[in-house]
Amino acid sequence: MPETLIPLKTILVLLFLISIGVVNEAYAVQSCQCVAFRMDDIQDYWLDDVQIGVMSEFQHKDVNLTAGIIGNYFGHDQKIVGFITDSLKNDSPKLVVANHGWNHEHFETFSRDEQSALIHNTNQKILDTLGIMPNIFITPYNTMNNDTVISLLENKMVYLSANDTQDRPPYKMSDTSFFRFPSTAKIGDVSKGGTSWTSYDHDTTYAQVLASLVKYGFAVVLLHPQDYANKHPGLVYDNAINQTQIHELDLLISEIQNDGYKLVSLDDIPKNVHYDTQYPKWLDKNFEWFAKGEITSTELINSVKYLQTTKTIQTGLVSTKYPWHDDIRATYFWIGESADSDNQYISNLSSAWDEDWVHHYGGVDDPKNRDQYMPSAFTPKENPFYFALPYNDFNDDGTRRADAYSTVYWAGEKQWNDSESMLKNRWIEITKGDKTAYAQWEDTGPFVYDDSNYVFGDASPSNDVNHGAGLDVSPAVKDYLSLLHGKNVVSWRFVDFSDVPDGPWKDVITTSQVFHFEH
């Protein structure tokens, strides 16, 4: 392995700061250890083959992408509209559409009412064209003012993305209902004279990514269609992919992934804030030198990696009671479901813990006949918000699984009777986009029943059926989260009952324990 070379300036400033006693002064920031890619200027009839080619490359690399749509320039080019419509049907990788203004205007030049109307117009255009109401706003030209924020709140927008020059830190990553995640790295930019467009190599962008991850706890990489088009003198482009730049994109993605950072959509940044990063204040001087071109991207990358190796930059998990499980494929099932090919001929007349499940529930929880979140034929005796995870604390013979006490998070809460499940009736929080539901654990699966490394760890589901599904949810959960049949990726985590908010999941709460017929 080649020796890591540290810039002489870094060594000199470190020695100086040691001499005056401030080397141990540090910043601490929340961190998601994640990177989002943001593609601006999605529009009709302009470099549309390039736009589609770049979005296709993200799908090929299985990487999420947030795409900013210019409202008044979108909706008639069937190549672009058709591609995005088809892409939105897939949850992995995820394409998230964002509002990027009505005419790509300088928002700060408009009144608050005018800004609000422009935001509304684009939201409505995207809804009418794609059937989705965006909750992310990407500022055209990265410019904004206080009226922009007020207008976004009036339009129920949740995420704002400008750049870190126009929208200065700090950026709150939790305990808020409105998030600011500006672009902090970029693939290219217009020249100072405004006469040409320059696309950067992957190391230049990656150095910006690393600086952002250390300073802010996240990075948003900005790219434009023209970054990947064949260029001519001036701001002139061919509607054809530049394969050299696509290769640079692939190298950048690989470098981010190889260093252990997660690639997410912009709206998934808050869901991944599981870490704290501490770094010395003097490192800001390195970031300043890099921004001024006084040290190279390679020197900055080597500096950050060296300081991470020596624990001068420290990142660790935040102490949270129950971790999130992200990007989990979810399917749905129901009490009383008959055995067929969809469920590998496993019926749901009984559950792992209740041999008379249909009777105790009150009937078949028919997904096609609903009264809001309830079955329409009867009032259920137990919670219609239920789920299954692939772990059972009992063996097939009814004895306690050997690893249950060392595996289940809450195993030490009480003394458990031999016939009492540690798992039945426990709650989880499930998120899909901007929707969140809560449900009780009432069965095991899908298809696997001993996957403790996933359910109570950080492994991926071991199941390989139905695209590796790791969670089964009830019709009520499916309807509340607007899940599709077989094409759903969600995030979930355990929650204690005291942390479950009021909602339809509390209309009927299941309290029954294990039931087996006398044999």
VENLIN-V356584 format. One record per residue. N is the residue number from 0. PHI is phi in degrees with one decimal (* if undefined). OMEGA is omega as a letter, one per 20 degrees, with the letter a starting at -180 (NA if undefined). D_CENTER is the distance of its C-alpha to the mean C-alpha in whole Angstrom. Layout:
N_PHI_OMEGA_D_CENTER ; N_PHI_OMEGA_D_CENTER
//
This chain:
0_*_a_34 ; 1_-64.7_r_35 ; 2_-67.2_r_35 ; 3_-76.5_a_33 ; 4_-97.1_a_35 ; 5_-101.7_a_34 ; 6_-56.1_r_35 ; 7_-56.5_r_39 ; 8_-60.4_r_37 ; 9_-62.6_a_35 ; 10_-63.3_a_38 ; 11_-63.8_a_40 ; 12_-68.4_r_38 ; 13_-65.4_r_37 ; 14_-62.2_r_41 ; 15_-63.7_a_41 ; 16_-69.8_r_39 ; 17_-60.4_a_40 ; 18_-64.6_a_44 ; 19_-102.3_r_43 ; 20_81.2_a_41 ; 21_-115.3_a_37 ; 22_-64.6_a_35 ; 23_-87.5_r_34 ; 24_-68.1_a_32 ; 25_-139.9_r_29 ; 26_-96.5_r_26 ; 27_-129.4_a_23 ; 28_-131.0_r_19 ; 29_-66.3_a_16 ; 30_-145.7_r_14 ; 31_-100.6_a_10 ; 32_50.2_a_12 ; 33_-139.3_a_9 ; 34_-131.1_r_10 ; 35_-114.9_r_9 ; 36_-99.6_a_12 ; 37_-122.9_r_13 ; 38_-106.4_a_16 ; 39_-91.8_r_19 ; 40_68.2_r_22 ; 41_-72.4_a_21 ; 42_-162.5_a_25 ; 43_-73.2_r_27 ; 44_60.7_r_30 ; 45_-124.0_a_29 ; 46_49.2_a_28 ; 47_-66.6_r_27 ; 48_-66.2_r_27 ; 49_-68.9_r_25 ; 50_-55.2_a_22 ; 51_-65.5_r_22 ; 52_-62.4_r_23 ; 53_-68.5_r_20 ; 54_-61.5_r_18 ; 55_-64.8_r_19 ; 56_-65.3_r_19 ; 57_-63.6_r_15 ; 58_-66.2_r_15 ; 59_-61.0_r_18 ; 60_-85.6_a_16 ; 61_59.2_a_13 ; 62_-121.7_r_11 ; 63_-69.1_a_8 ; 64_-143.2_r_10 ; 65_-105.8_a_11 ; 66_-117.1_a_14 ; 67_-90.8_a_17 ; 68_-101.1_r_20 ; 69_-85.7_a_23 ; 70_-57.4_a_24 ; 71_-76.6_r_28 ; 72_-108.1_a_28 ; 73_-135.4_r_26 ; 74_124.8_a_27 ; 75_-113.1_r_30 ; 76_-80.6_a_29 ; 77_-67.2_r_28 ; 78_-64.3_a_27 ; 79_-69.4_a_24 ; 80_-60.8_a_24 ; 81_-63.9_r_24 ; 82_-63.7_a_22 ; 83_-66.2_r_19 ; 84_-58.0_r_20 ; 85_-65.7_a_20 ; 86_-66.0_a_17 ; 87_-69.4_r_15 ; 88_-77.5_a_17 ; 89_-103.5_r_14 ; 90_-95.8_a_11 ; 91_-144.7_i_11 ; 92_-71.9_a_10 ; 93_-98.8_r_9 ; 94_-104.6_a_11 ; 95_-110.3_r_10 ; 96_-94.2_a_14 ; 97_-129.7_r_15 ; 98_-81.5_a_18 ; 99_-122.0_r_20 ; 100_87.6_a_23 ; 101_-89.2_r_26 ; 102_-122.8_a_28 ; 103_54.4_a_26 ; 104_-98.9_r_29 ; 105_-77.2_a_29 ; 106_-64.0_a_28 ; 107_-67.8_r_30 ; 108_-88.4_a_33 ; 109_-109.7_r_32 ; 110_-70.5_r_33 ; 111_-61.1_r_31 ; 112_-62.5_r_32 ; 113_-67.5_r_32 ; 114_-61.9_a_28 ; 115_-61.0_r_27 ; 116_-66.3_r_29 ; 117_-63.6_r_27 ; 118_-63.6_r_24 ; 119_-60.2_a_25 ; 120_-60.3_a_26 ; 121_-70.0_r_23 ; 122_-56.5_a_21 ; 123_-66.5_r_24 ; 124_-63.5_r_25 ; 125_-66.1_r_21 ; 126_-62.5_a_21 ; 127_-65.2_a_25 ; 128_-86.5_a_24 ; 129_-113.1_a_21 ; 130_76.3_a_21 ; 131_-130.6_r_17 ; 132_-95.2_a_18 ; 133_-70.2_r_15 ; 134_-125.3_r_14 ; 135_-115.2_r_13 ; 136_-117.8_r_17 ; 137_-105.2_a_17 ; 138_-70.8_r_21 ; 139_-60.3_a_23 ; 140_59.7_r_25 ; 141_60.9_a_23 ; 142_-103.2_a_25 ; 143_-166.8_r_25 ; 144_-148.7_a_27 ; 145_-62.3_r_27 ; 146_-64.0_r_28 ; 147_-62.9_a_25 ; 148_-64.9_r_23 ; 149_-61.1_r_25 ; 150_-64.3_r_25 ; 151_-64.6_r_21 ; 152_-64.0_r_22 ; 153_-62.3_a_24 ; 154_-96.4_r_22 ; 155_60.4_r_20 ; 156_-80.1_a_17 ; 157_-111.3_a_14 ; 158_-128.0_r_13 ; 159_-120.1_r_16 ; 160_-133.1_r_15 ; 161_-108.1_r_19 ; 162_-136.0_a_20 ; 163_-80.6_r_21 ; 164_-91.1_r_24 ; 165_-78.9_a_25 ; 166_-115.7_a_22 ; 167_-80.7_r_23 ; 168_-69.4_j_21 ; 169_-83.7_a_21 ; 170_-117.2_a_17 ; 171_-74.1_a_16 ; 172_-109.9_r_13 ; 173_-156.5_r_14 ; 174_56.7_r_17 ; 175_-151.1_r_17 ; 176_-105.7_r_16 ; 177_-137.7_a_16 ; 178_-113.1_r_14 ; 179_-119.6_r_15 ; 180_-126.6_a_13 ; 181_-74.4_r_16 ; 182_-68.0_a_16 ; 183_-125.4_r_18 ; 184_-147.7_a_19 ; 185_-146.9_a_20 ; 186_-81.9_a_21 ; 187_-164.7_a_25 ; 188_-164.6_r_27 ; 189_-75.2_r_30 ; 190_-65.5_a_33 ; 191_-58.4_r_35 ; 192_-82.5_r_37 ; 193_72.0_a_35 ; 194_-106.4_a_37 ; 195_-153.9_r_34 ; 196_-116.4_a_31 ; 197_-114.3_r_30 ; 198_-103.8_a_27 ; 199_-91.2_r_26 ; 200_-77.5_a_26 ; 201_-65.9_a_23 ; 202_-67.2_r_25 ; 203_-61.0_r_25 ; 204_-67.6_a_21 ; 205_-66.8_r_20 ; 206_-61.1_r_23 ; 207_-64.0_r_21 ; 208_-61.4_a_18 ; 209_-62.5_r_19 ; 210_-59.9_r_21 ; 211_-66.3_r_18 ; 212_-61.0_r_16 ; 213_-71.8_a_19 ; 214_-75.4_a_20 ; 215_-112.4_a_17 ; 216_89.6_r_15 ; 217_-153.3_r_12 ; 218_-141.7_r_13 ; 219_-120.4_a_13 ; 220_-96.5_a_15 ; 221_-93.3_r_17 ; 222_-137.0_r_19 ; 223_-126.7_r_22 ; 224_-53.7_a_23 ; 225_-67.2_r_26 ; 226_-60.7_a_25 ; 227_-117.8_r_25 ; 228_-99.2_r_28 ; 229_-69.6_a_32 ; 230_-107.7_r_33 ; 231_-123.3_r_37 ; 232_-51.8_a_39 ; 233_79.5_a_38 ; 234_-91.3_a_34 ; 235_-120.1_a_35 ; 236_-134.5_r_33 ; 237_-90.8_r_34 ; 238_-81.4_a_31 ; 239_-147.7_a_31 ; 240_-69.1_r_28 ; 241_-89.4_a_29 ; 242_-66.5_r_28 ; 243_-63.2_a_29 ; 244_-71.3_r_26 ; 245_-62.5_r_24 ; 246_-63.9_r_25 ; 247_-62.4_r_24 ; 248_-61.7_r_20 ; 249_-60.9_r_20 ; 250_-64.9_r_22 ; 251_-63.5_r_19 ; 252_-59.0_a_16 ; 253_-63.2_a_19 ; 254_-64.2_r_19 ; 255_-61.8_a_16 ; 256_-68.3_a_15 ; 257_-64.3_r_19 ; 258_-88.1_r_18 ; 259_89.7_r_16 ; 260_-89.7_a_13 ; 261_-92.5_r_9 ; 262_-100.7_a_8 ; 263_-132.9_r_5 ; 264_-80.5_a_5 ; 265_-59.4_a_7 ; 266_-76.7_r_6 ; 267_-97.2_r_3 ; 268_-57.4_a_6 ; 269_-62.8_a_8 ; 270_-71.7_a_6 ; 271_-111.7_a_7 ; 272_-81.8_a_10 ; 273_-110.4_a_13 ; 274_-131.3_r_15 ; 275_-123.5_r_18 ; 276_-117.4_r_20 ; 277_-116.0_r_23 ; 278_-144.1_a_25 ; 279_-69.9_a_29 ; 280_-59.9_a_29 ; 281_-65.1_a_32 ; 282_-65.8_r_29 ; 283_-57.4_r_28 ; 284_-64.5_r_32 ; 285_-61.6_r_30 ; 286_-62.4_r_27 ; 287_-65.3_r_30 ; 288_-59.8_a_32 ; 289_-64.4_a_29 ; 290_-61.0_r_29 ; 291_-87.4_a_33 ; 292_79.8_a_33 ; 293_-87.5_r_35 ; 294_-131.0_a_33 ; 295_-85.0_r_31 ; 296_-62.5_r_28 ; 297_-63.1_r_29 ; 298_-63.8_r_31 ; 299_-67.7_r_28 ; 300_-58.7_r_26 ; 301_-63.1_r_28 ; 302_-61.5_a_29 ; 303_-62.9_a_25 ; 304_-65.5_r_25 ; 305_-64.3_a_29 ; 306_-67.9_r_28 ; 307_-69.2_a_25 ; 308_-62.5_a_27 ; 309_-86.6_r_30 ; 310_66.3_r_28 ; 311_-69.2_r_28 ; 312_-100.2_a_25 ; 313_-120.3_r_23 ; 314_-127.5_r_20 ; 315_-141.1_r_19 ; 316_-64.6_r_17 ; 317_-72.3_r_18 ; 318_-75.0_r_20 ; 319_-116.6_a_18 ; 320_-67.1_a_20 ; 321_-129.4_a_17 ; 322_-79.2_r_14 ; 323_-79.2_r_11 ; 324_-112.0_a_11 ; 325_-101.9_r_7 ; 326_55.9_a_8 ; 327_-100.5_r_11 ; 328_-72.1_a_13 ; 329_-115.7_r_15 ; 330_-117.9_r_19 ; 331_-130.0_a_21 ; 332_-146.9_r_25 ; 333_-152.4_r_28 ; 334_-63.6_a_31 ; 335_92.0_r_34 ; 336_-62.5_r_32 ; 337_-78.5_a_35 ; 338_-76.6_r_34 ; 339_-153.6_a_34 ; 340_-66.0_a_32 ; 341_-65.1_a_28 ; 342_-113.6_r_29 ; 343_55.1_r_31 ; 344_60.1_r_34 ; 345_-110.1_a_33 ; 346_-79.9_r_33 ; 347_-118.7_r_32 ; 348_-70.8_r_35 ; 349_-123.1_r_35 ; 350_-117.3_r_32 ; 351_-61.4_a_32 ; 352_-120.2_a_33 ; 353_-142.4_a_35 ; 354_-76.5_r_38 ; 355_-121.9_a_39 ; 356_-61.5_a_35 ; 357_-61.4_a_36 ; 358_-64.6_a_39 ; 359_-67.8_r_38 ; 360_-75.6_r_35 ; 361_115.9_a_37 ; 362_153.0_r_37 ; 363_-81.7_a_35 ; 364_-84.9_a_31 ; 365_-59.1_a_32 ; 366_-71.7_a_28 ; 367_-94.0_a_31 ; 368_-125.6_a_33 ; 369_-123.7_r_31 ; 370_-118.4_a_32 ; 371_58.0_a_28 ; 372_-101.1_r_27 ; 373_-106.9_r_30 ; 374_-65.2_a_32 ; 375_-81.2_a_35 ; 376_-82.5_a_38 ; 377_-164.2_r_38 ; 378_-94.0_a_36 ; 379_-66.9_r_34 ; 380_-86.3_a_36 ; 381_-129.6_a_32 ; 382_-64.9_r_29 ; 383_-74.0_r_27 ; 384_-93.9_a_24 ; 385_-136.6_a_24 ; 386_-153.7_r_22 ; 387_-131.1_r_23 ; 388_-123.9_a_21 ; 389_-82.1_r_23 ; 390_-153.1_r_25 ; 391_-123.9_r_28 ; 392_-81.9_r_30 ; 393_-117.6_r_34 ; 394_-78.9_a_35 ; 395_-60.6_a_37 ; 396_-87.1_r_40 ; 397_90.4_r_39 ; 398_-83.7_a_39 ; 399_-67.5_r_36 ; 400_-61.0_a_34 ; 401_-61.5_a_35 ; 402_-91.7_a_31 ; 403_-61.5_a_30 ; 404_-68.2_r_32 ; 405_-90.0_a_30 ; 406_-104.2_a_27 ; 407_-71.1_a_26 ; 408_-54.0_a_25 ; 409_-101.5_a_27 ; 410_-58.6_a_30 ; 411_-87.3_a_32 ; 412_-66.7_a_32 ; 413_-161.3_r_35 ; 414_-87.5_a_38 ; 415_-100.2_r_37 ; 416_-65.1_a_39 ; 417_-61.3_a_40 ; 418_-102.5_a_39 ; 419_-105.4_r_36 ; 420_-78.3_r_33 ; 421_-74.0_a_30 ; 422_-104.8_a_27 ; 423_-55.1_r_29 ; 424_81.3_r_27 ; 425_-67.5_a_25 ; 426_-108.6_r_22 ; 427_-131.0_r_18 ; 428_-104.2_a_15 ; 429_-124.8_r_13 ; 430_-120.5_r_10 ; 431_-141.6_a_10 ; 432_63.7_a_8 ; 433_-99.1_r_11 ; 434_-108.2_a_13 ; 435_-134.5_r_14 ; 436_-126.8_r_17 ; 437_-127.8_a_19 ; 438_-154.2_a_21 ; 439_-106.3_a_24 ; 440_-82.0_a_24 ; 441_-128.6_r_27 ; 442_-159.4_r_27 ; 443_-117.4_a_26 ; 444_124.1_j_24 ; 445_-80.1_r_23 ; 446_72.3_r_26 ; 447_-128.3_a_26 ; 448_-133.0_a_27 ; 449_-139.2_a_27 ; 450_-89.0_a_24 ; 451_-68.0_a_23 ; 452_-63.5_r_22 ; 453_-87.6_a_18 ; 454_-63.9_a_19 ; 455_-117.7_r_20 ; 456_-144.5_a_19 ; 457_-119.0_r_16 ; 458_-79.8_r_17 ; 459_-78.5_r_16 ; 460_-57.5_r_18 ; 461_-80.9_r_21 ; 462_-60.6_r_22 ; 463_-116.4_r_22 ; 464_-94.9_r_23 ; 465_53.5_r_21 ; 466_60.7_r_19 ; 467_75.0_a_18 ; 468_-56.2_a_18 ; 469_-121.4_a_17 ; 470_-155.8_r_17 ; 471_-109.0_r_20 ; 472_-125.0_a_20 ; 473_-78.8_r_23 ; 474_-56.3_a_24 ; 475_-64.7_r_23 ; 476_-64.9_r_20 ; 477_-57.8_a_19 ; 478_-70.0_a_21 ; 479_-64.6_a_19 ; 480_-90.6_a_16 ; 481_56.3_r_17 ; 482_-79.7_r_16 ; 483_-93.3_r_18 ; 484_-79.1_r_21 ; 485_80.9_a_19 ; 486_-132.6_a_16 ; 487_-133.6_r_13 ; 488_-122.3_a_10 ; 489_-129.7_r_9 ; 490_-118.0_r_8 ; 491_-147.2_r_12 ; 492_-156.1_r_14 ; 493_-70.1_r_18 ; 494_-138.3_r_19 ; 495_-76.8_a_23 ; 496_-57.5_a_25 ; 497_-64.6_a_26 ; 498_-100.9_r_22 ; 499_-86.7_a_22 ; 500_-75.5_r_22 ; 501_-63.9_r_25 ; 502_172.7_a_24 ; 503_-62.2_r_25 ; 504_-70.3_r_24 ; 505_-106.6_r_27 ; 506_-64.3_r_30 ; 507_-133.4_a_31 ; 508_-113.1_a_30 ; 509_-79.3_r_31 ; 510_-125.7_a_33 ; 511_-65.1_r_35 ; 512_-108.1_a_35 ; 513_-63.5_r_36 ; 514_-133.7_r_39 ; 515_-130.2_r_41 ; 516_-64.1_r_44 ; 517_-70.5_a_47 ; 518_-108.4_NA_48
//
